[in-house]
Amino acid sequence: MNVDIIFKIAAIGILVAVLNQVLIRAGREDQAMMTTLAGIIVVLLLIVQMINDFFITVKTLFQL
């Protein structure tokens, strides 16, 4: 497993958390929620790509 993906997910999490707090303090709760949802979607896309690579590797390993 690549350690880079863990750092990417952590960086996205920190960035989203900071943006969320700034937007909440500014009274823009709706935009803070959208920022949080966007961060979750980005992380889920990274994870889906990893799962896809895993299935491709398993498929080639067993020659399916």
Buried (B, 14 or more C-beta within 10 A) or exposed (E): EEEEBEEBBEEBEEEBEEBBEEBBEEEEEEBBEEBBEEBEEBBEEBEEEEEEEEEEEEEEEEEE
